[in-house]
Amino acid sequence: MKRIIIASIAAIISIGAIADAVDQKKIDRATFATTLFTGVEQYENFSRLAEFFPVTKMQASKKPFSFKEGEAIKLPKSYRFKEGAVDVESFLSETDTSALLVIKNGEVRFERYMLTGGRDVNWLSMSVAKSFIATSIGIAVDEGLIDIEKPITDYVPALAGSAYDKVRIKDVLQMSSGAAWNEDYSDPNSDVMRLGQIMAAGGSLDDFVPTLKRQKEPGTWNHYNSTDTQALGMLLARATGQSVTEYMEEKIWQPLGMESDAYWLVDDNKVEMAFAGLNATARDYAKLGELHRLKGHWQGKQIVSEKWVHDATRPDAPHLMPGVDKNYPLGYGYQWWIPASTEGEYSAIGVYNQFIYVNPSKDLVIVKLSANSNYASSLEQSAYREVETIEFFREIAKVL
């Protein structure tokens, strides 16, 4: 009897410890989500979100691919931006850079990790995840599972009656759904912050997407909207019969030889936060850029069609062209940003200064992972530094 009592007490203590751990995870999750865009340092969090968020996992490839090591370069001391010179080391420090990886013609020419970053450290993608979702859509198109000229509601009937009702999938890919949306990170009542509440406290992403209302005619207005990508996640799952995690692991993570496990942040129903929730290493992020630089070819296989890579990385309508938005001069493709350029550059960009930059004419891919605590502290470009970062990448291209 004494042993039973002792065992029972131990079990109660263990259950209590588990409950405390669960509660602490919820506290850490809510604290993280509610302190985004407030100036609080986040570099200690971006590398460990799987510790306190619900996640699904994509397994590292059974045949891992490692980039060749090329001749190391030194970074330029400065770059030009707005008629002035910017010190590179100051820029890297001010934007809380955790990883900088430069790959030229498939060879690593520069690699540095800072703060809590590391070669084997997963880092939150933020909106860099959008370009992974678009590539997955492209593979599903190649497989005949999706036709982007069709309405998204043909595949996702739950979106009928919402902003996405009868909207062409291509328009959703190009952030031209026409849905009303406020992505102001400094406004606690904005739509993107409402979406963030699901990250903070739980809920259903699938239930959130149909709440959006139409503001303009689809296909006429490029308006950045994270829920467009969440709708694409719903599309991918319905069209393939697999979760985003399952499909991407099979079609991207394994074929590209990803060296590390990766994680998707998920909601209470294990639906992936398609708009921002991927967590991976710098080298594995770089492989998406390298795949596009190689026009969808990888180690003797066509992972996604050349046509998709071409179409995804080029604006094809007036409202998508660089310079149309005077406040943010980049153009838009299929979830890729397009700067004004004669060299065919494009980039996946995530808040807090996450980048996968590709310059195919220079055989160049650059990954920058960061935790810029000043991000979105105001509506001025100096609080974002994204256009400036592309100028930094161009200066690296000159060094090479």
C-alpha positions in Angstrom: 0.0 0.0 0.0 2.8 2.4 0.9 4.4 1.8 -2.6 1.0 2.5 -4.2 0.6 5.7 -2.3 4.2 6.8 -3.1 3.6 5.9 -6.8 0.3 7.9 -6.8 1.9 10.9 -5.3 4.7 10.7 -7.9 2.1 10.5 -10.6 0.3 13.5 -9.3 3.5 15.5 -9.1 4.4 14.4 -12.7 1.0 15.4 -14.0 1.3 18.7 -12.3 4.8 19.3 -13.8 3.4 18.5 -17.3 0.5 20.9 -16.7 2.9 23.6 -15.6 5.1 22.9 -18.7 2.0 23.1 -21.0 0.9 26.4 -19.3 4.4 27.8 -19.7 4.4 26.9 -23.4 1.2 28.8 -23.8 2.6 31.8 -21.9 5.8 31.8 -24.0 3.7 31.5 -27.2 1.4 34.4 -26.2 4.3 36.5 -25.0 6.2 36.0 -28.3 3.3 36.8 -30.5 2.2 39.9 -28.6 5.6 41.4 -28.5 6.3 41.2 -32.2 6.7 44.6 -33.8 7.1 46.3 -30.4 10.9 46.7 -30.5 11.4 43.7 -28.2 14.5 41.7 -29.2 13.4 38.5 -30.8 16.7 36.7 -31.8 16.5 34.4 -28.9 13.0 33.3 -30.0 13.3 33.0 -33.8 15.6 30.0 -33.4 13.5 28.0 -31.0 9.8 28.4 -31.8 9.3 24.6 -32.0 9.8 24.6 -28.2 6.6 26.5 -27.4 4.4 26.3 -30.6 2.5 23.4 -31.9 4.4 22.2 -35.0 4.5 19.6 -37.7 7.9 18.3 -39.0 9.4 17.8 -42.4 12.1 15.1 -42.2 15.6 15.9 -43.4 16.3 14.2 -46.8 17.4 10.7 -46.9 20.0 11.8 -49.5 21.2 15.1 -48.1 22.8 17.6 -50.5 25.6 19.9 -49.4 26.8 22.8 -51.4 30.4 22.8 -52.5 32.9 25.1 -50.8 34.3 27.7 -53.0 36.9 30.4 -52.6 36.0 32.5 -49.6 35.3 36.2 -50.2 35.3 39.2 -47.9 32.2 41.3 -47.6 32.4 44.8 -49.0 33.0 47.5 -46.4 30.1 49.6 -47.5 27.3 50.0 -50.1 25.5 52.9 -51.6 21.9 53.7 -50.6 20.0 57.0 -51.1 23.1 58.9 -52.2 25.0 57.8 -49.1 27.5 55.1 -48.0 26.3 52.5 -45.4 28.8 50.6 -43.4 28.2 46.9 -43.9 29.1 45.7 -40.4 26.8 48.4 -38.8 24.0 47.3 -41.1 24.4 43.7 -40.2 24.4 44.6 -36.5 21.5 47.0 -36.6 19.3 44.5 -38.4 20.2 41.7 -35.9 21.5 39.5 -38.6 21.8 35.8 -37.5 22.9 34.3 -40.8 24.4 35.5 -44.0 25.1 32.9 -46.8 26.4 33.7 -50.2 26.3 31.0 -52.9 27.9 31.7 -56.4 27.4 29.2 -59.1 26.4 26.5 -56.6 29.5 27.1 -54.3 29.5 28.7 -50.8 31.6 31.8 -51.0 30.7 33.4 -47.7 29.0 32.0 -44.6 28.6 33.7 -41.2 26.4 33.1 -38.2 25.7 35.6 -35.4 23.6 36.0 -32.3 21.6 32.7 -31.9 22.1 31.6 -35.5 24.1 28.6 -36.7 24.5 26.2 -39.6 22.2 23.7 -38.0 19.8 26.2 -36.4 16.2 26.5 -37.7 15.1 30.1 -38.1 11.6 31.5 -38.5 10.9 32.2 -42.2 8.2 34.8 -41.8 6.9 35.6 -45.3 9.8 33.7 -47.0 7.4 30.8 -46.5 5.1 32.3 -49.1 7.6 31.5 -51.9 7.8 27.8 -50.7 4.0 27.7 -50.8 4.0 29.1 -54.4 6.6 26.5 -55.5 4.5 23.7 -54.1 1.5 25.1 -56.0 3.7 25.1 -59.1 4.5 21.4 -58.6 0.9 20.6 -58.2 0.1 22.5 -61.4 2.8 20.4 -63.2 1.1 17.3 -61.9 -2.3 18.4 -63.2 -3.8 18.8 -59.8 -4.3 22.6 -60.0 -5.2 24.9 -62.9 -4.4 28.5 -61.8 -6.8 30.0 -64.4 -9.7 28.4 -62.4 -11.4 30.0 -59.4 -10.0 29.0 -56.0 -13.5 28.1 -54.9 -13.6 25.3 -57.4 -11.1 23.6 -55.1 -12.0 25.2 -51.8 -15.8 25.5 -51.6 -15.5 26.8 -48.0 -14.4 30.1 -49.4 -17.7 30.7 -51.3 -19.3 33.9 -50.2 -16.0 35.4 -49.0 -13.6 37.8 -50.7 -12.2 34.7 -52.5 -15.5 33.6 -54.1 -14.8 32.9 -57.8 -11.4 34.6 -57.7 -8.8 33.2 -60.1 -6.0 31.3 -58.4 -3.4 33.2 -60.4 -4.8 36.5 -58.9 -4.4 35.0 -55.4 -0.8 34.0 -56.2 -0.1 37.6 -57.4 -1.5 39.2 -54.2 -4.3 40.6 -56.4 -7.3 38.9 -54.9 -9.2 42.2 -54.3 -9.7 41.3 -50.7 -9.8 44.2 -48.2 -6.8 43.9 -45.9 -4.7 46.0 -43.6 -1.1 44.6 -43.0 0.0 47.5 -40.8 2.2 45.8 -38.1 2.1 48.9 -35.9 -1.7 49.0 -35.7 -2.9 46.6 -33.0 -6.4 46.5 -34.7 -5.1 45.7 -38.2 -6.1 42.6 -40.1 -2.7 41.1 -39.9 -2.7 41.5 -36.1 -6.1 39.8 -36.0 -4.5 36.9 -37.8 -1.6 37.1 -35.3 -4.1 36.5 -32.5 -4.4 32.9 -33.8 -0.7 32.6 -33.4 -0.8 34.0 -29.9 -3.8 32.2 -28.4 -4.9 29.5 -30.8 -7.9 29.1 -33.1 -8.6 28.0 -36.7 -6.8 29.5 -39.7 -9.3 27.8 -42.0 -12.1 29.6 -40.2 -10.3 33.0 -40.4 -9.7 33.1 -44.2 -13.5 33.2 -45.2 -14.0 36.2 -43.0 -12.3 38.6 -45.5 -14.6 40.8 -47.7 -13.9 42.1 -51.2 -12.7 45.6 -51.7 -11.7 45.8 -55.4 -12.0 43.8 -58.6 -9.6 40.8 -58.5 -6.7 41.0 -60.9 -6.6 44.8 -61.0 -4.8 45.8 -57.8 -1.7 44.4 -56.1 -2.3 44.6 -52.4 -0.1 42.6 -50.1 -2.2 40.3 -48.0 -0.9 37.4 -45.9 -4.3 35.7 -46.0 -4.0 35.3 -49.7 -1.2 32.9 -49.0 -3.2 31.2 -46.2 -5.9 30.6 -48.9 -3.2 29.1 -51.1 -2.3 26.7 -48.3 -6.0 25.6 -48.1 -5.9 25.1 -51.9 -2.8 23.0 -51.8 -4.2 20.7 -49.1 -7.6 20.3 -50.8 -6.1 19.7 -54.3 -3.4 17.2 -53.3 -5.3 15.4 -50.5 -2.2 15.9 -48.3 -1.3 18.5 -45.7 1.1 21.3 -46.7 3.8 19.5 -44.5 3.3 16.1 -46.2 3.2 17.5 -49.7 6.2 19.8 -49.3 8.3 17.1 -47.6 7.6 14.7 -50.5 8.0 17.2 -53.4 10.6 19.7 -52.1 12.3 18.7 -48.9 13.3 15.2 -49.9 14.2 15.9 -53.6 16.3 18.9 -52.8 18.4 17.0 -50.3 17.5 19.3 -47.3 20.1 18.6 -44.6 18.0 19.4 -41.5 14.5 18.7 -40.2 12.2 21.7 -40.7 9.1 22.7 -38.8 5.8 24.4 -39.7 3.9 26.3 -37.0 0.4 25.1 -37.0 -3.0 26.1 -35.5 -5.2 24.1 -33.1 -6.3 21.9 -36.0 -2.7 21.2 -37.2 -3.2 23.5 -40.2 0.1 25.1 -41.2 0.6 28.9 -40.9 1.3 29.0 -44.7 1.9 32.7 -44.7 4.9 32.7 -42.3 5.3 29.6 -40.2 8.2 27.7 -41.8 11.3 27.1 -39.7 14.5 25.9 -41.5 18.2 26.4 -41.8 20.0 29.0 -43.9 21.5 26.3 -46.2 18.1 24.7 -46.7 16.4 28.0 -47.4 19.2 28.6 -50.0 18.2 25.5 -51.9 14.9 27.0 -52.9 16.8 30.0 -54.4 19.2 27.7 -56.1 16.4 25.6 -57.5 14.9 28.7 -59.1 18.3 29.9 -60.4 18.6 26.5 -62.1 15.1 27.0 -63.7 13.6 24.2 -61.7 16.3 21.6 -62.4 18.0 19.8 -59.5 20.6 17.0 -59.7 19.4 15.7 -63.0 15.6 16.0 -62.2 13.0 18.6 -63.1 11.5 19.5 -59.7 9.2 22.3 -60.9 8.8 23.3 -64.6 10.9 25.9 -66.2 7.7 27.7 -67.3 6.6 27.9 -63.7 9.9 29.4 -62.6 9.7 31.9 -65.4 6.2 32.9 -64.7 6.6 33.0 -60.9 9.5 35.4 -61.0 8.2 38.0 -63.6 5.4 40.5 -63.2 3.0 40.1 -66.2 0.4 42.9 -65.7 0.7 46.7 -65.2 -0.5 46.6 -61.6 2.4 44.2 -60.7 5.3 46.1 -62.1 8.1 47.6 -60.0 7.6 51.2 -59.2 3.8 51.2 -59.4 3.6 51.5 -55.6 5.6 54.6 -54.8 5.9 53.6 -51.1 7.3 50.2 -51.9 9.0 50.1 -55.3 9.2 46.3 -55.8 7.0 44.4 -58.3 5.4 41.1 -57.7 5.2 37.6 -59.2 3.8 34.4 -57.7 4.7 35.2 -54.1 8.2 36.5 -55.1 9.2 40.2 -55.0 10.7 41.7 -58.2 13.0 44.7 -58.0 13.5 47.0 -61.0 16.4 45.3 -62.7 18.0 44.4 -66.0 19.5 41.3 -64.5 16.3 39.3 -63.7 16.6 39.5 -59.9 13.9 38.4 -57.5 13.6 37.7 -53.8 11.6 36.0 -51.1 11.2 38.5 -48.3 10.0 38.1 -44.8 9.4 40.7 -42.0 12.3 41.3 -39.6 14.6 41.0 -42.7 14.5 37.4 -43.9 15.7 37.0 -47.5 16.3 34.5 -50.2 17.7 36.7 -53.0 18.4 35.3 -56.5 20.3 37.0 -59.3 20.3 34.4 -62.1 22.5 36.5 -64.4 25.2 36.5 -61.8 24.6 32.8 -60.8 24.0 34.2 -57.3 21.9 33.2 -54.3 22.0 35.0 -51.0 20.2 34.1 -47.7 20.0 36.6 -44.9 18.2 35.6 -41.7 17.6 38.3 -39.1 15.6 39.5 -36.1 15.6 43.3 -36.8 14.0 44.6 -33.6 13.4 48.0 -35.2 11.3 46.4 -38.0 8.0 48.3 -38.5 8.6 50.7 -35.7 7.3 53.3 -38.0 5.9 53.5 -41.6 9.1 54.9 -42.9 11.4 52.7 -45.1 14.1 53.2 -42.6 12.1 51.0 -40.3 12.0 48.1 -42.8 15.4 48.3 -44.8 14.2 45.8 -47.4 14.9 47.8 -50.5 18.2 48.8 -48.9 19.1 45.2 -48.3 18.8 44.5 -52.0 21.4 47.2 -52.6 23.7 45.5 -50.1 23.2 42.2 -52.1 24.0 44.0 -55.3 27.3 45.2 -53.8 28.2 41.7 -52.8 27.6 40.7 -56.5 30.1 43.3 -57.5 32.7 41.8 -55.2 32.1 38.4 -56.8 
